[in-house]
Amino acid sequence: MEIKRFKRAIALAMVVMVANGSVGCSFSPGALQSVRQSLASHFNQENHEQSTETNSDEKEVKAVVEEVKSSQSAKQLKDCIDNNFKSNTVSLALDDKSQKEIKLYLTVLQNLDFISYKDGKMKYKAPSIDGIINYLSKDYNGFVKDYNNFLTLKLSEEEIEDYVLDYLAQLFSEDGEGVESVKMETKTCKVTLTRGGKLSTDSFLTELANEVITDLPTKIKGTTFSQEPPKANTKVKTSDFKIGKSKVMLCPVIGEDGKITSQQKILVTVDTVLKDEEALEKLCTISEMNRSLNVDFQENSLYYIHYTVKNGTSLDLTYNNNFSLVGNDGNSYSLPNGSCFGLTSSTVLKKGSDTALDVALIGPKTAKLGWYDNTTKYFYQLGVEDE
């Protein structure tokens, strides 16, 4: 095809030279007009052929994608790649994977949505990793309950991983909710069609394999899945808790039996509060992995809080984050959708020392920001003066 175009270009150049009299010939105005019309017609035909070729390429690429999606087993997938792809890196990437990992990969592949192919670039939609994490974090009576129970029972990593792979495979199966419930993201990758009709790269398949089999399980391991907030009305208490102003709070000391043995006073000073886009940018400076944080700013607000806790007691205190968002329904929101990286929200407060901490929160735009005392069930709203 390229050689044919090259020959046409040479022929057209010769005609142009003759038409302009650059080789010592002359034409009447009528003859020149006829030649120019012929040239215009030829170029239009060339453009039409290129357009037809592009449409043909798109159909071929789409056909290959559909063939990949229809694979039901590792062998079918490997055969499809052998027949349709110039390289075979996906098969190599799957060689040392378990049957459950390959099953999950094939299931997600079937949910790919081919959008378009143009100028060697293919655009498609695939399930978003953060969308999957967000879905898991809201399945309180299913995934969250089971996953946390397995951690409490101290099941092995292999047993927990098997459960996660089975859950995800079911989620994206024909009977699952993944297609409709998990957010999809649009991706673009470079794919060129060879003269033999094969795709010259399978990068979009290897990228998806790495995300589904490696990145997703790793992110799930690093995520704390919180139980559903209790449907109890939290008492909002007005106070002098303000940014830059220190306030005495209580830190419970837990005994070996899990019960509170005492309450120790700590001094809390909020240094910085950032909201929405500013909060997201700050989180991204802390860790680039936070760029994947998914926040619907039309419905929710994102907060970043940096604060200092002074432990003036003679004891080392185990501290867990007490900052929270409380909605109009009384529910508290203490964790983001998924996970934030690089933050220190829980630690051991050394006796007689100051400790810098930070936390990120996501909740409804109407929710109030403050400190939630788990013992008294009081919520101290930040920035509200005493009435």
C-alpha positions in Angstrom: 0.0 0.0 0.0 2.8 2.4 0.9 4.7 1.6 -2.4 1.6 2.3 -4.4 1.2 5.7 -2.7 4.8 6.5 -3.4 4.4 5.8 -7.1 1.3 7.9 -7.2 3.1 10.8 -5.6 5.9 10.7 -8.2 3.4 10.6 -11.1 1.4 13.5 -9.6 4.6 15.5 -9.2 5.5 15.0 -12.9 2.0 16.1 -13.9 2.3 19.2 -11.8 5.7 20.1 -13.4 4.2 19.7 -16.9 1.1 21.7 -16.0 3.2 24.6 -14.8 5.4 24.5 -17.9 8.5 23.8 -15.8 9.8 21.2 -18.4 9.7 23.5 -21.4 6.1 22.7 -22.5 3.1 25.1 -22.8 -0.6 24.5 -22.5 -3.6 26.5 -23.5 -5.7 27.9 -20.6 -8.4 25.2 -21.3 -5.9 22.4 -21.2 -4.4 23.7 -17.9 -7.9 23.9 -16.4 -8.5 20.3 -17.5 -5.3 19.1 -15.9 -6.0 20.9 -12.6 -9.5 19.4 -12.5 -7.9 16.0 -13.1 -5.4 16.6 -10.2 -8.2 17.7 -7.8 -10.2 14.6 -8.7 -7.2 12.4 -8.1 -6.5 13.9 -4.7 -10.1 13.5 -3.7 -9.9 9.9 -4.7 -6.7 9.4 -2.7 -8.3 11.0 0.4 -11.3 8.7 0.0 -9.1 5.6 -0.3 -7.2 6.7 2.9 -10.5 7.2 4.7 -11.7 3.8 3.5 -8.4 2.2 4.7 -8.8 3.8 8.1 -12.3 2.5 8.5 -11.0 -1.0 7.4 -8.2 -0.8 10.0 -10.7 0.1 12.7 -12.9 -2.8 11.8 -9.8 -5.2 12.0 -8.7 -3.8 15.3 -12.2 -4.0 16.7 -12.5 -7.6 15.5 -9.3 -8.6 17.3 -10.4 -6.9 20.5 -13.8 -8.7 20.3 -11.9 -12.0 19.8 -9.8 -11.3 22.9 -12.9 -10.5 24.9 -14.6 -13.7 23.9 -11.8 -15.9 25.3 -13.1 -18.1 28.1 -9.9 -19.9 29.1 -6.1 -19.3 29.4 -5.6 -21.5 26.3 -8.1 -19.6 24.2 -6.5 -16.4 25.2 -3.0 -17.6 24.4 -4.2 -19.0 21.0 -5.9 -15.6 20.2 -2.7 -13.7 21.1 -0.5 -16.1 19.0 -2.8 -15.6 16.0 -3.5 -11.9 16.2 -0.5 -10.2 17.9 3.1 -9.7 16.7 4.5 -10.0 20.2 3.4 -12.4 22.9 4.2 -10.6 26.2 0.8 -11.3 27.7 1.2 -15.0 27.5 4.6 -14.6 29.3 3.0 -12.4 31.9 0.4 -15.1 32.7 2.8 -18.0 32.8 3.4 -18.0 36.5 -0.1 -16.9 37.6 -2.6 -19.1 39.3 -5.8 -20.3 37.7 -7.8 -17.8 39.9 -5.7 -14.9 38.8 -6.1 -15.8 35.1 -9.8 -16.3 35.6 -10.1 -12.8 37.1 -8.1 -11.4 34.2 -10.2 -13.0 31.6 -13.4 -11.9 33.4 -12.2 -8.3 33.4 -11.2 -8.5 29.7 -14.7 -9.4 28.8 -15.8 -6.0 30.3 -13.5 -4.0 28.0 -15.3 -1.5 25.9 -13.7 -0.7 22.5 -14.3 3.0 21.6 -12.3 3.8 18.5 -9.1 3.4 16.5 -7.4 6.2 14.7 -3.9 7.1 13.6 -2.4 4.1 15.3 -4.1 4.8 18.7 -6.8 2.7 20.2 -9.2 4.1 22.8 -11.0 1.8 25.1 -12.7 1.7 28.5 -11.7 -0.6 31.4 -12.8 -1.0 35.0 -11.1 1.6 37.2 -8.9 0.3 40.0 -10.1 3.1 42.3 -13.7 2.4 41.2 -13.3 -1.2 42.3 -11.8 -0.2 45.7 -14.7 2.3 46.1 -17.2 -0.5 45.4 -15.5 -2.9 47.9 -15.5 -0.2 50.6 -19.3 0.2 50.4 -20.2 -3.6 50.4 -20.5 -3.5 54.2 -22.4 -6.7 54.6 -20.5 -8.7 52.0 -16.8 -7.9 51.3 -16.0 -5.6 54.2 -17.6 -7.9 56.8 -15.9 -11.1 55.4 -12.5 -9.4 54.8 -12.3 -7.9 58.3 -13.4 -11.3 59.8 -10.6 -13.1 57.9 -8.1 -10.6 59.3 -9.4 -11.0 62.8 -9.2 -14.8 62.5 -5.6 -14.4 61.2 -6.1 -16.4 58.1 -3.1 -16.8 55.8 -2.4 -14.3 53.1 -3.0 -17.0 50.5 -6.4 -17.8 51.9 -7.4 -14.2 52.0 -6.1 -13.6 48.5 -8.1 -16.6 47.2 -11.3 -15.1 48.7 -10.5 -11.7 47.1 -9.9 -13.2 43.7 -13.1 -15.2 43.8 -15.1 -12.2 44.9 -13.7 -10.0 42.1 -14.2 -12.7 39.5 -17.8 -13.0 40.5 -18.2 -9.2 40.6 -17.3 -9.0 36.9 -19.1 -12.2 35.8 -22.3 -12.1 33.7 -24.3 -12.4 36.9 -22.2 -9.8 38.8 -22.8 -6.1 39.4 -19.4 -5.0 38.2 -20.3 -3.7 34.8 -23.0 -1.4 36.1 -21.7 -0.6 39.6 -17.9 0.0 39.0 -16.7 3.2 37.4 -15.0 2.7 34.1 -12.0 4.8 32.9 -11.0 5.7 29.3 -7.5 4.7 28.2 -5.5 5.2 25.0 -2.6 3.0 23.8 -0.5 2.8 20.6 -1.5 -0.1 18.4 -0.5 -0.4 14.7 -1.7 -2.9 12.2 1.0 -4.9 10.3 0.7 -5.9 6.7 0.1 -9.4 7.9 -3.0 -8.2 9.7 -1.6 -8.5 13.2 -1.5 -5.9 15.9 2.1 -4.8 16.4 1.8 -4.4 20.2 -0.3 -5.9 23.0 0.6 -3.2 25.6 -3.0 -2.6 26.5 -3.4 -6.3 27.5 -0.1 -6.4 29.5 -1.0 -3.2 31.3 -4.4 -4.5 32.2 -2.8 -7.8 33.3 -0.5 -5.9 35.7 -3.3 -3.7 37.0 -5.7 -6.6 37.6 -3.3 -9.2 38.9 -0.7 -7.1 40.7 -1.8 -3.5 41.4 -5.4 -4.2 42.5 -4.6 -6.9 45.1 -1.7 -4.8 46.4 -4.0 -1.8 46.8 -6.7 -3.9 48.5 -4.0 -5.1 51.0 -3.1 -1.5 51.8 -6.7 -0.4 52.3 -8.5 -0.2 55.6 -12.1 -1.2 55.0 -14.3 0.5 57.6 -17.6 -1.0 58.8 -20.8 0.9 58.0 -21.2 3.9 60.2 -23.7 3.3 63.0 -27.2 4.8 62.5 -27.0 6.8 65.7 -27.3 10.5 66.1 -24.0 12.1 67.1 -24.2 15.0 69.6 -22.6 18.0 68.1 -21.0 20.1 70.9 -20.1 23.7 70.3 -16.7 24.6 71.6 -13.6 26.8 71.3 -11.9 24.2 69.1 -10.4 26.4 66.3 -7.6 26.3 63.9 -4.3 27.4 65.6 -5.9 27.2 69.0 -4.9 24.4 71.4 -7.7 22.3 73.1 -7.5 19.6 75.7 -9.0 16.3 74.5 -9.1 12.8 76.1 -7.2 9.8 74.9 -8.5 6.4 76.3 -6.1 3.8 77.6 -7.2 0.3 76.7 -6.4 -2.7 78.9 -5.5 -6.2 77.8 -9.2 -7.2 78.1 -10.1 -4.5 75.5 -11.8 -2.2 78.1 -11.0 1.4 78.8 -8.9 1.6 82.0 -8.4 5.4 82.1 -8.7 8.6 80.2 -5.6 10.7 79.7 -5.5 14.4 78.7 -3.8 15.4 75.5 -3.4 18.9 73.9 -4.5 19.1 70.3 -3.6 22.0 68.0 -4.9 22.1 64.4 -2.2 23.7 62.2 -3.7 23.4 58.7 -7.0 22.5 57.1 -7.2 22.2 53.3 -10.4 21.4 51.3 -11.3 19.8 48.0 -8.8 20.6 45.2 -6.3 22.1 47.5 -6.5 19.1 49.8 -6.1 16.7 46.8 -3.0 18.7 45.5 -1.5 18.5 49.0 -2.1 14.7 49.2 -0.4 14.3 45.8 2.7 16.2 47.0 2.8 13.7 49.9 2.5 10.7 47.5 2.0 10.5 43.8 -0.2 7.4 44.4 -2.8 9.7 45.8 -3.5 11.1 42.3 -5.7 8.1 41.8 -8.0 9.2 44.6 -11.5 9.3 43.3 -13.7 12.2 44.7 -17.0 13.4 43.3 -16.7 17.1 44.3 -20.3 17.7 43.3 -21.5 15.4 46.1 -18.6 15.2 48.6 -15.8 17.2 50.2 -12.2 16.2 50.7 -10.3 17.5 53.7 -6.6 17.3 54.6 -5.9 18.1 58.3 -2.4 18.6 59.7 -2.2 18.9 63.5 0.0 18.4 66.6 -0.7 16.4 69.7 1.1 17.1 73.0 1.3 14.2 75.5 2.1 15.8 78.8 1.5 12.7 80.8 4.0 10.2 82.2 2.7 7.4 79.9 3.2 6.4 76.3 -0.3 6.6 74.8 -1.6 4.6 71.8 -3.5 7.1 69.7 -5.9 6.6 66.8 -7.3 9.4 64.7 -10.3 11.1 66.2 -11.0 13.6 63.4 -14.2 12.9 61.6 -17.0 14.4 59.4 -20.5 14.2 60.7 -23.4 14.4 58.3 -26.9 15.9 58.8 -28.1 12.3 59.5 -25.8 12.0 62.4 -23.5 9.5 60.7 -19.8 9.9 61.0 -17.3 9.6 58.1 -13.8 8.9 59.2 -12.1 7.3 56.2 -11.7 8.2 52.6 -13.1 6.2 49.7 -10.3 3.7 49.3 -7.0 4.7 50.9 -4.6 7.7 51.1 -0.9 7.1 51.1 1.9 8.7 53.1 -0.3 9.9 56.0 0.4 9.4 59.7 -3.0 9.4 61.5 -2.3 6.7 64.2 0.8 6.3 66.3 2.2 6.0 69.8 2.4 9.3 71.6 5.6 9.4 73.5 5.3 10.8 77.1 6.3 14.4 77.4 6.6 14.9 73.6 4.8 16.6 70.7 3.7 14.5 67.7 2.8 15.8 64.2 0.0 14.0 62.5 -2.2 14.3 59.4 -5.3 12.7 58.1 -7.6 12.9 55.0 -11.4 12.7 55.2 -14.2 12.3 52.6 -17.8 13.0 53.4 -21.0 14.7 52.2 -20.5 18.4 51.3 -23.0 19.3 54.1 -21.0 17.4 56.7 -19.3 19.2 59.6 -15.6 18.8 60.4 -14.4 18.2 63.9 -13.1 15.8 66.6 -15.2 12.8 67.6 -14.9 11.5 71.2 -15.7 7.8 71.0 -16.2 7.6 74.8 -18.6 10.4 75.4 -20.0 10.2 71.8 -19.6 14.0 71.6 -18.5 15.7 68.4 -16.5 18.9 68.8 -17.1 20.9 65.6 -13.9 22.7 64.4 -14.1 26.5 64.3 -17.3 27.0 66.3 -17.3 29.4 69.2 -19.1 28.7 72.5 -22.7 29.8 72.5 
